[in-house]
Amino acid sequence: MTLSGKTALVTGGNRGIGLAAVKALAEAGATVHFTARSAANIAAAQRELGDMIAIGHHANMTDRDAMTTVLDHGFDILVNNAGVIGPIGRMLDISPEDWGANIETNLIAAFHATQTAMRHMVAKGGGTIVNLSSGAAHRPMEGWSAYCCGKAGLAMLTRAIHEEYAPQGIRVFGFAPGVVDTDMQGSIRASGLNPVSKIPRENLAPAEEPAKAIAWLCTAAADALAGQEVDVRNPDLRRSVGLRALE
Ligand SMILES: NC(=O)c1ccc[n+]([C@@H]2O[C@H](COP(=O)([O-])OP(=O)(O)OC[C@H]3O[C@@H](n4cnc5c(N)ncnc54)[C@H](OP(=O)(O)O)[C@@H]3O)[C@@H](O)[C@H]2O)c1
């Protein structure tokens, strides 16, 4: 139980990679909290968790007051998982409002959550932040301009935090989870835009794989990778985490 005695918060922990990360962190011994956008989503996640204990908080990522209330519990680990893919569409087919809403969730809300969490972490002498990144942070994908810009900004935020706060014990990682079988990939397939939408569902990875890697990043075993963007498809990382080798 490598994370025994640690407390963790996973944003958007009610489904997909977030819910799998809640499970993986709890299995590693952490006391896990998660946020969801409704009481019904918390209840659905609790049903999925069964006997596993995790504490759900009703908070939209973009609601700063609600997020501050949750984060003021003072966590050792923050997993910035909540994210949205849309608007999916080429530049002239999307609205500025939808584009801005993506950046508000994927980047600005993650900044706010991280800043609030870090005040407690720095006071305690350290903590771990895992920012869910993407290959889209590093290369443009047709129809995903907002998502690519938000994730690129988040990747730079990871580096900026490392630059400023590594000496104060803040371990921060950007983590690309691969192409994972979640509702987000369902929306991508439905769009038919860009090569990711053409990947057959059976070729997608189960959410348990990136979740296990997220829990591993929260342990001292990952110290040497702090400040970096790490990708679950990296063979060395997979060996360290204990994931199956990819063909
Ligand atoms: N799946 C992939 O292949 C893939 C690849 C690269 C990166 N990622 C990243 O991994 C993370 C998780 O993705 P996923 O595939 O698990 O996505 P998902 O199945 O669509 O789940 C997204 C989660 O984020 C929550 N969320 C979205 N906006 C929120 C907000 N404003 N406040 C609070 N919660 C919010 C959702 O809550 P609701 O249930 O209320 O909607 C849901 O719990 C995302 O950051 C995504 O960009 C995923």
The ligand as a Gaussian input file, in Angstrom:
#p B3LYP/6-31G(d) Opt

LIG

0 1
 N      -10.025000       9.007000     -23.384000
 C       -8.906000       9.293000     -24.028000
 O       -8.522000       8.593000     -24.998000
 C       -8.033000      10.446000     -23.581000
 C       -6.854000      10.687000     -24.304000
 C       -6.033000      11.739000     -23.907000
 C       -6.384000      12.516000     -22.815000
 N       -7.546000      12.269000     -22.131000
 C       -7.862000      13.136000     -20.984000
 O       -8.155000      12.349000     -19.847000
 C       -9.127000      13.028000     -19.029000
 C      -10.308000      12.105000     -18.780000
 O      -10.866000      11.758000     -20.045000
 P      -11.992000      10.641000     -20.230000
 O      -11.733000      10.003000     -21.517000
 O      -12.145000       9.844000     -18.997000
 O      -13.256000      11.605000     -20.423000
 P      -14.811000      11.396000     -20.175000
 O      -15.148000       9.948000     -20.213000
 O      -15.485000      12.303000     -21.112000
 O      -14.979000      11.918000     -18.665000
 C      -14.678000      13.257000     -18.394000
 C      -14.894000      13.524000     -16.917000
 O      -14.612000      14.904000     -16.692000
 C      -15.725000      15.469000     -16.055000
 N      -15.901000      16.881000     -16.347000
 C      -15.926000      17.499000     -17.545000
 N      -16.121000      18.816000     -17.386000
 C      -16.223000      19.026000     -16.049000
 C      -16.418000      20.157000     -15.242000
 N      -16.595000      21.374000     -15.770000
 N      -16.468000      19.995000     -13.894000
 C      -16.303000      18.778000     -13.341000
 N      -16.137000      17.658000     -14.040000
 C      -16.086000      17.791000     -15.386000
 C      -16.905000      14.663000     -16.552000
 O      -18.038000      14.882000     -15.728000
 P      -19.573000      14.619000     -16.267000
 O      -19.813000      13.142000     -16.078000
 O      -20.397000      15.499000     -15.424000
 O      -19.597000      15.027000     -17.717000
 C      -16.330000      13.267000     -16.460000
 O      -16.320000      12.818000     -15.144000
 C       -9.494000      14.298000     -19.779000
 O       -8.736000      15.375000     -19.278000
 C       -9.092000      13.988000     -21.211000
 O       -8.816000      15.139000     -21.949000
 C       -8.383000      11.253000     -22.493000

